[in-house]
Amino acid sequence: MNDTPAHTAADAPPDRLSTDPRSPFYNEEVLRRDVGIRFKGAEKTNVEEYCISEGWVRMTAGAAKDRFGQPMTMKFSGPVEAYFRTPKA
């Protein structure tokens, strides 16, 4: 069968999460657990925000900044999978 442990709802990342503290979807406690993202089957490290149920991620666009000094982002649609890289402490 499958050797990976079954994840419970409490052990799964939220449906939507943002790394921007100004966002209503920001959750420092969850981010501290190191959330990993697979987008279209590939590991992504530059994801600023994601939504699993709507199937999109918002990723940084290089080193570009907006007029407020925040990283420029682009929204991409496709299958999104979120998981915790480190076990719950």
C-alpha positions as CSV (number, residue, x, y, z in Angstrom):
1,M,0.0,0.0,0.0
2,N,1.1,3.6,0.7
3,D,3.9,4.1,3.3
4,T,3.1,7.7,3.9
5,P,1.0,8.5,7.0
6,A,-2.6,9.6,6.5
7,H,-3.1,13.3,7.0
8,T,-6.0,14.5,9.1
9,A,-7.9,17.7,8.4
10,A,-6.1,19.3,11.4
11,D,-2.7,18.3,9.9
12,A,-3.4,19.6,6.4
13,P,-2.6,23.2,5.4
14,P,-5.5,25.6,4.9
15,D,-7.4,25.8,1.6
16,R,-6.0,29.4,1.1
17,L,-2.9,30.9,2.6
18,S,-0.9,34.1,2.0
19,T,2.6,35.1,3.1
20,D,1.6,38.8,3.1
21,P,0.9,40.0,6.7
22,R,-1.7,42.5,5.3
23,S,-3.8,39.7,3.8
24,P,-6.8,38.3,5.6
25,F,-5.5,34.8,4.6
26,Y,-2.1,35.3,6.5
27,N,-1.5,32.8,9.3
28,E,1.8,33.0,11.0
29,E,1.3,29.8,13.0
30,V,0.8,27.8,9.8
31,L,3.6,29.5,7.9
32,R,6.0,28.6,10.8
33,R,5.4,24.9,10.0
34,D,6.9,25.4,6.5
35,V,4.2,24.9,3.9
36,G,5.4,23.3,0.6
37,I,3.5,23.9,-2.6
38,R,3.4,21.7,-5.7
39,F,1.9,23.5,-8.7
40,K,1.1,21.4,-11.8
41,G,3.2,18.6,-10.3
42,A,6.4,20.8,-9.8
43,E,7.8,22.0,-6.5
44,K,7.5,25.9,-6.3
45,T,9.4,28.0,-3.8
46,N,8.3,31.5,-4.9
47,V,4.6,31.2,-4.1
48,E,3.2,34.3,-2.3
49,E,-0.4,33.0,-2.0
50,Y,-2.4,30.0,-3.1
51,C,-6.0,28.6,-3.1
52,I,-6.4,24.9,-3.5
53,S,-10.2,24.9,-4.1
54,E,-10.0,27.6,-6.8
55,G,-6.9,26.1,-8.4
56,W,-4.5,29.0,-8.5
57,V,-1.2,30.3,-7.1
58,R,0.2,33.8,-7.0
59,M,4.0,33.8,-7.6
60,T,6.7,36.5,-7.5
61,A,7.7,37.8,-10.9
62,G,11.5,38.0,-10.6
63,A,13.0,40.8,-8.7
64,A,10.4,43.4,-9.8
65,K,8.7,45.6,-7.2
66,D,5.5,47.6,-7.3
67,R,5.3,51.3,-6.3
68,F,4.9,50.3,-2.7
69,G,8.1,48.2,-2.7
70,Q,6.2,44.9,-2.5
71,P,7.2,42.1,-4.9
72,M,5.3,42.0,-8.2
73,T,3.2,38.8,-8.5
74,M,1.4,36.9,-11.3
75,K,-1.6,34.6,-10.9
76,F,-1.4,31.2,-12.5
77,S,-4.2,28.6,-12.7
78,G,-3.8,24.9,-12.4
79,P,-3.8,22.0,-9.9
80,V,-2.4,23.1,-6.5
81,E,-1.2,20.7,-3.7
82,A,-0.1,22.1,-0.3
83,Y,1.7,20.1,2.4
84,F,3.8,20.6,5.5
85,R,7.5,20.0,5.0
86,T,8.2,19.7,8.7
87,P,6.2,17.6,11.2
88,K,4.1,19.4,13.8
89,A,6.2,20.3,16.9
